[in-house]
Amino acid sequence: MSQIINDVESLKKFRNDLCNTSEDLLDQLKKTDSSIESVAEKWKDSQFQKFHEGFKDDKDLIQPLCKQINEFENDVLYPLEKILRKYLEL
């Protein structure tokens, strides 16, 4: 990031956007996983199996990333927003 966010509303918007992105990503991941698993029961060709395994690898990366995003929002950004609000009240 090229500049620091020191505006409470901008920080709040950033937090919300980050949470929404993470939630949307997890939601799409679940939907895609469900669809792929449904197809995997019927399609047994090697090309699809390769795709299926690749998706599992991607899923194993995306889920922890979303967890880290949520932890960053809760553990860093939210407390920072509270500090900024306190500072502005002075």
KAGI-V286370 format. One record per residue. N is the residue number from 1. RES is the residue in three letters. D_CENTER is the distance of its C-alpha to the mean C-alpha in Angstrom with 1 decimal. Layout:
n={N:N}
res={RES:RES}
d_center={D_CENTER:D_CENTER}
//
This chain:
n={1:2:3:4:5:6:7:8:9:10:11:12:13:14:15:16:17:18:19:20:21:22:23:24:25:26:27:28:29:30:31:32:33:34:35:36:37:38:39:40:41:42:43:44:45:46:47:48:49:50:51:52:53:54:55:56:57:58:59:60:61:62:63:64:65:66:67:68:69:70:71:72:73:74:75:76:77:78:79:80:81:82:83:84:85:86:87:88:89:90}
res={MET:SER:GLN:ILE:ILE:ASN:ASP:VAL:GLU:SER:LEU:LYS:LYS:PHE:ARG:ASN:ASP:LEU:CYS:ASN:THR:SER:GLU:ASP:LEU:LEU:ASP:GLN:LEU:LYS:LYS:THR:ASP:SER:SER:ILE:GLU:SER:VAL:ALA:GLU:LYS:TRP:LYS:ASP:SER:GLN:PHE:GLN:LYS:PHE:HIS:GLU:GLY:PHE:LYS:ASP:ASP:LYS:ASP:LEU:ILE:GLN:PRO:LEU:CYS:LYS:GLN:ILE:ASN:GLU:PHE:GLU:ASN:ASP:VAL:LEU:TYR:PRO:LEU:GLU:LYS:ILE:LEU:ARG:LYS:TYR:LEU:GLU:LEU}
d_center={18.3:22.0:22.6:21.7:20.6:23.4:23.4:22.0:21.1:19.3:17.3:16.6:15.6:13.2:11.7:11.6:10.2:7.3:6.8:7.7:5.5:2.3:5.7:7.2:5.4:6.4:9.4:10.5:10.1:12.4:14.7:15.1:15.8:18.3:20.0:20.3:21.7:24.1:25.3:25.6:28.2:30.4:29.8:31.0:31.7:30.7:28.7:26.3:26.2:25.1:22.3:21.3:21.3:19.3:16.6:16.7:16.3:13.2:11.7:12.8:10.9:7.5:7.6:8.7:6.3:3.4:6.9:7.9:5.8:7.1:10.3:10.7:10.5:12.9:15.1:15.6:14.8:16.2:19.3:19.8:19.9:22.4:24.5:24.6:25.7:28.4:29.5:30.0:32.1:34.6}
//
